[in-house]
Structures are given as C-alpha cells and as structure tokens.
Amino acid sequence: YMNYVKVMLGKSVDGFILTGYPLEIAEELNTLLSRSKVVSIDRYIEGCHFTQIITDSFKSAYEMTQYLIQEGHRRIACLTGQKDLYVTEERMRGYCKALEENGIPYDPTLIVEGDFELESGVEYGKWLLEHTDATVVFCFNDLMAQGVYKACRILNKRIPEDFSIAGFDDIY
C-alpha cells in the first residue's frame, strides 16, 4: 500500500482518496501525506489530519438490531469484527442500545469476534449454530454473513426456518 502512495506522491497528484488501508499504517500515512489533500473513507483515526468520511455504524447497528427484535428475535448473536476497530465498537454500541431499550439482557456468550473475512463467518457460524440458542446472527459485514450462510449449508440448517442471518455493508 505504502509503495503505491509513494509512487503517487512522486507523480505530483492533487490529492488522495484512501479506502481499505490497514490500520497499522495509518500513522505512517498521516505523516507521509501531511502536506497532501486526503479523504479517508470508512477508517476513523483519532488525531488524523485527513478528512474522514465514515458510515454511522452506531445508528445502522441500532436500526438492524431493532428490526431483528421487531421480527421476534430475542436471542441475537453478533459476529463482530476485530474489537479494537472503531466500526466494531460503534456497531456494538448500537446493538447493545437496542437490546437495552427492549429489555433484552446482554449475553456475552452470543458475541463472537471475527475478522471481517468469509472464513471467520464459516468457522464462527458453525460454532454459534452448535453451541448457542441464538435464532439469528447479526454479522458486522456481509462477507462474514456469507460465511455463516455456508456454515448453515454444511450443518443442514434452513434459512430462515432454522436460523436467520443479517449482514452489514450491502455488498453482493
């Protein structure tokens, strides 16, 4: 990633639109691009000089959880992303707020930390299906939701008759 940024700096570009970069290089990017116009999409970094455009993860997760509750679910599992990410923290806050407002106790046994990749959806989807009484899993991205879908097929679970899946991101 950094090599591409350095090449672009050498080409005298007017600015950068950054998306999908690893958080580990955020500080280095902030320093390297300190004199450039930069817009960062869906990566919130404290103290960064970039203009940051982010999804309202709190509100979106709150609304999704409210919807699942309205559909009759009370045992709502969460397959989160890495816990130290801003989007994960915000989505968890929205999930918890909706549970609280509806008198549903928070159950840490229904929360599993994934990594926003398809494979973690398969692995943890199987675990949730085999070890919890959840009726639905709220996946914090659609790749993990696809993985849970695969886990349901592996375990011969019918969607939505046996188990429901909700994703976040609206990808294919």
C-alpha positions in Angstrom: 0.0 0.0 0.0 2.7 2.4 1.0 4.6 1.8 -2.2 1.6 2.9 -4.3 1.2 6.1 -2.1 4.9 6.9 -2.6 4.7 6.4 -6.4 1.6 8.8 -6.5 3.5 11.4 -4.4 6.2 11.3 -7.0 3.7 12.0 -9.7 2.5 15.2 -8.1 -1.1 14.2 -7.7 -3.5 16.8 -6.3 -4.9 14.6 -3.6 -5.7 11.1 -2.3 -8.9 9.2 -1.6 -7.9 6.3 0.7 -10.0 3.3 1.5 -9.3 -0.2 2.8 -5.9 0.5 4.1 -4.5 -1.5 7.0 -4.9 0.4 10.3 -1.3 -0.4 11.2 0.0 2.0 8.6 -2.4 4.9 9.5 0.2 6.8 11.5 2.8 6.4 8.7 0.2 7.6 6.1 -0.7 10.6 8.2 3.0 11.6 8.4 3.8 10.8 4.7 0.7 12.7 3.5 0.8 15.6 5.9 1.1 18.1 3.1 -1.4 16.5 0.8 -5.2 16.7 0.5 -6.6 13.4 1.7 -10.0 11.9 2.1 -10.2 8.7 4.1 -13.3 6.5 3.6 -14.6 4.3 6.4 -11.5 4.4 8.5 -11.7 6.6 11.6 -8.3 7.5 13.0 -8.1 9.7 16.1 -5.8 12.8 15.6 -5.5 12.2 11.8 -5.4 15.3 9.5 -7.4 13.5 6.8 -10.9 14.4 6.0 -12.7 11.3 7.2 -16.0 10.0 5.8 -17.4 7.2 7.8 -20.7 5.3 8.0 -22.8 5.9 11.0 -22.2 2.4 12.4 -23.9 3.1 15.7 -27.2 4.1 14.1 -27.1 1.4 11.5 -26.4 -1.4 14.0 -29.1 0.0 16.3 -31.6 0.0 13.5 -30.7 -3.5 12.4 -31.0 -4.8 15.9 -34.3 -3.1 16.3 -35.5 -4.7 13.1 -34.5 -8.2 14.3 -36.3 -7.6 17.6 -39.4 -6.5 15.7 -39.2 -9.7 13.7 -39.5 -11.6 17.0 -35.8 -12.5 17.7 -34.7 -12.3 21.4 -31.5 -14.4 21.1 -29.5 -12.3 18.8 -25.9 -13.4 18.3 -23.2 -11.0 17.0 -20.3 -11.9 14.8 -18.2 -8.8 15.2 -15.0 -7.6 13.5 -11.8 -7.0 15.5 -12.7 -5.5 18.8 -10.2 -2.7 18.7 -11.7 -1.2 15.5 -13.8 1.9 15.7 -16.5 0.5 13.4 -16.8 -2.6 15.6 -17.0 -0.5 18.8 -19.7 1.6 17.2 -21.7 -1.3 15.9 -21.5 -3.0 19.3 -22.8 0.2 21.0 -25.8 0.3 18.6 -26.5 -3.4 19.2 -26.4 -3.0 23.0 -28.5 0.1 23.0 -31.3 -1.6 21.0 -31.2 -4.6 23.4 -31.3 -2.4 26.4 -34.3 -0.3 25.1 -36.2 -3.5 24.5 -35.5 -5.1 27.9 -33.3 -7.8 26.4 -30.3 -8.7 28.6 -26.9 -8.5 27.0 -25.4 -12.0 26.8 -21.7 -12.1 26.2 -21.9 -15.8 25.2 -23.7 -14.7 22.0 -20.8 -12.4 20.9 -18.0 -13.8 18.8 -15.1 -11.8 17.4 -14.5 -12.4 13.7 -12.1 -10.6 11.3 -14.4 -9.4 8.6 -13.4 -12.3 6.3 -15.6 -15.1 4.8 -13.7 -17.9 6.6 -14.4 -16.5 10.1 -18.1 -16.5 9.1 -17.9 -20.2 8.3 -15.9 -21.0 11.5 -17.8 -19.0 14.0 -21.1 -19.5 12.2 -20.7 -23.3 12.9 -19.8 -22.5 16.5 -22.8 -20.3 17.1 -25.1 -22.9 15.5 -23.7 -25.8 17.6 -23.1 -24.0 20.9 -25.8 -21.3 21.4 -29.5 -21.0 21.3 -29.4 -17.9 19.0 -32.1 -17.6 16.4 -30.3 -15.1 14.3 -26.7 -13.8 13.9 -26.0 -10.2 13.1 -22.8 -10.2 11.2 -20.8 -7.0 11.2 -20.1 -7.3 7.5 -21.6 -9.2 4.5 -18.5 -11.4 3.9 -18.9 -13.0 7.3 -22.7 -13.3 6.7 -21.8 -15.3 3.5 -19.6 -17.5 5.7 -22.5 -18.1 8.1 -24.7 -19.0 5.2 -22.1 -21.6 4.2 -22.0 -22.9 7.8 -25.8 -23.3 7.7 -25.5 -25.4 4.5 -22.7 -27.5 6.0 -24.9 -28.2 9.1 -28.1 -28.7 7.1 -29.8 -25.7 8.7 -32.5 -23.9 6.7 -32.6 -20.2 6.4 -34.8 -18.6 7.8 -36.8 -21.6 9.1 -33.9 -22.8 11.4 -31.7 -19.8 11.6 -31.6 -16.2 10.3 -28.7 -14.2 9.1 -28.3 -10.4 9.0 -25.3 -8.7 7.4 -23.9 -5.2 7.2 -22.4 -3.4 4.2 -24.9 -4.2 1.4 -22.4 -6.0 -0.9 -23.5 -8.7 -3.3 
